[in-house]
Amino acid sequence: MPVEQRRRLVTAVPGPRSIDLAARKAAAVADGVGTIVPAYVVEASGGIVVDADGNQLIDFGSGIAVTTVGNSAPAVVARVQQAVERFTHTCFMVTPYEGYVEVAERLAELTPGDHAKKTALFNSGAEAVENAIKIARVATGRSAVVCFDHAYHGRTNLTMALTAKDMPYKHGFGPFASEVYRTPMAYPYRWPGDPARVAEEAFEQFESQVHVQVGESQVAAVIIEPIQGEGGFIVPPDGFLPRLQRWCADHGAVLVADEIQTGFCRTGDWFACDHEGVVPDLITTAKGIAGGLPLAAVTGRAELMDAVHVGGLGGTYGGNPIACAAALGAIEEMETHDLTGRAREIEAIFRDRLGGIAARQPAIGDVRGRGAMMAIELVRPGSKDPDPVLTSAVARASHAQGLVVLTAGSFGNVLRFLPPLSISDELLHEGLDLIEQAFDKTAA
């Protein structure tokens, strides 16, 4: 039965059962695998997760933007049940099946642009990014890849090279893949001037640095998150992404849009690139694609995707039949319930409530985001100096009151909000009440 959609605390968070499970984790799981909210989940649906002690927590995290359609969404469950009864794995590269093909067909329909497209399926976002770079390098015959400050693209060796933040993602794991070059991100809150000036100046710096340090003719790909995720939900000003698209077209480089966190209705469009009509050459997706099952994709121009030799793309589990069934169910949920429209409704609630909190809390320097991907950046009042200590304190206070909320940002000073699009308005408002109370308890 679906979980009752209300917050309920019957013990402290964490409770005795979760504390016992945490002790078992400490004994059995590598210390490098951390957890954010110390409540062990036994059930979840809609906007609620239930822990082992019977506490019901409001979910503003969606498993890091994965359960966009809500946990155990009906169409996902139905399709997965049907699929798992038929077969669980054959490896698409050995004996293929229709589900993989159908997911690729749907991605060709849904992703930006009306050109001919093809898709390859993988397991994780990092795999998708790594394969997008492989495709771009083969298709162009070039090696250099340009990425941006504050970027996050994954935890494999190549994607760590693309990721900007040292701790905890890169620290001690080098040396990293070569031929990766980083340029400034158009970060409106931390770049002087109005949005138009930020877009223009950031692009000019990109253009200049690539020309001097790399050489246009050496660039295989420019990769960017249309809204940066782990970097702090940084939304580039209008005009920046279209400039990058034109530059790539002019210089024969592949524009790769990393829509792993932004994709599948999260930002109020099917994909964040749709906001300005940007059409990337390749688009990487994962997270919200399959309602919680591991699946990722690279979708792009057919001539680019076909540049790689037969056998050059794939993997044992890539496009697993159960995950493909889940993806088709998740897309069905998105279409049936107009989840792009729901994301815009969620944005309106967050903007109104967070704006009101920011007016009373001088530590909130910026409110930003799009759709159900919203954030606040915390600073020391009277400055733009990051305040990661307060950020962590507000997050912990929220967790203790039964609200799952995540931090982010290169400086550790961003609270990010990623509620499932199936969450009710009542739970949204209650969660924002808890955020407000957390500030009252922790802010000096």
C-alpha positions, 0 to 999 in steps of 0.5 A: 500500500502507498505510504501515508503522505505525512511527516511523522516522528516517533523517535529521534532521527536517527532512532534505535534501529537506524543506530544499530544499522549504522553500527553494522555499516561501520563494521561491514561497509568501507568508510569511504562510502558516506551517508548524509541522513542517518536514517535507514529507509524501509519504504518510500512513495510520493514525498515521504520516506519511512525509516526503520524506526517508523519515522516518516521523513519529507523527501527534498532529495529524491535520491539526488534527483533520481526518484523524480516520479516518486518512489515506486511509481505505479507505472514503474512498478507495473512494468518492472514486475512484468519484465522481471517475470520474463527475464532479468538479463541476457546482455544486449550485446549477446542476445538483444531485446526490444526494451533497449530499442524502445528506450532509444526510440523514446530518447530520440523523440524527447531530447532536444532537436529534430535531427536523426539521433541514436542512443547507447545505454549504460549504467551510471551518469559517469559511464555516460559522460565517459562514453560521450567523450569517447564518441566525440574524440573518435568522431572529430579525430581530436583529443582536447575536452573543455569543461568548466569551473564548479562542474561535476561529471562523475567519479571515474578517472576521466570524469574526476578530471572533468569534475572541479571539486577536490574534496571529496571527489578527487582528493588523493585519486590522481593522476587523472586523464589528460587533455582536459582543460577548465574555463570559468563558469558564468556564475551570476552571484559571484560575477560582477555585473548584470546577467547579460554582462556575465554571459558575455564576459564569461563567454569571452574568457572561455573563447580566449582561454581555449584559443590561447591554451588549447587551440580551437582545432584541437577541441573534441568536445565542450561539456557543460551542465546546463544547470550545474548540480554538485557545483551549487545549482549554478544557473548560467544567464540567458545567452551563455549556452547559445554562445557555446553552441554557436562556438562549437558549430563554428569550430567543429567541436561537439557540444555535450550537455550533461543533463544527468541531474537536470533531465526528465522534467526536473527543471520544468522542461523535459531537459534544461537545454530546452529553456533557451532552445539549445540543441546539443550534439550529444546529451548524457542522461541518468538519474531520473531516467528510470525511477530509481533503477540504474540506467544511463544514456548517451543520445546524439546526432546519428552521424556522431554516434555511428562514428565508433566502430562496432564493439567500441560501445557497450557494457555487460549490464548497460541497458539491462532489461529491468532498468529499460522497463523502469525507464519506459514506466518513468516516461509514462508517469511523466507524460501522464501527469504533466510533470514538466508543469508540476515542476514549474508549480513547485518552483513557484512555491519554492521561490515565494517561500525561500524569498520570504525566508531570505528577506528575514535571514541575511545569511541567504545570499542568493535564491536560484534554480529552475523547476524542482531544482532550487537552492539557496547559497549561504554567506556571512552577512554583509559579504559573499564569504561562503558559510559552510558551517551554517549550511551544515548546521541548517541541514542537520537541524532539518534532518533531525526534524524529519526533512531530507535535504542535501548540501552542495557547492564548491564551497560547501555553502549551498542547500539544494532542494530536489523534491520528487515531482509527485510530492504534495503542496502540503508537504512542500510547505511543511518542509519549507516551514522546517527549513525556516525553523532550522534557520531560526535555531542555528543562524546567529 
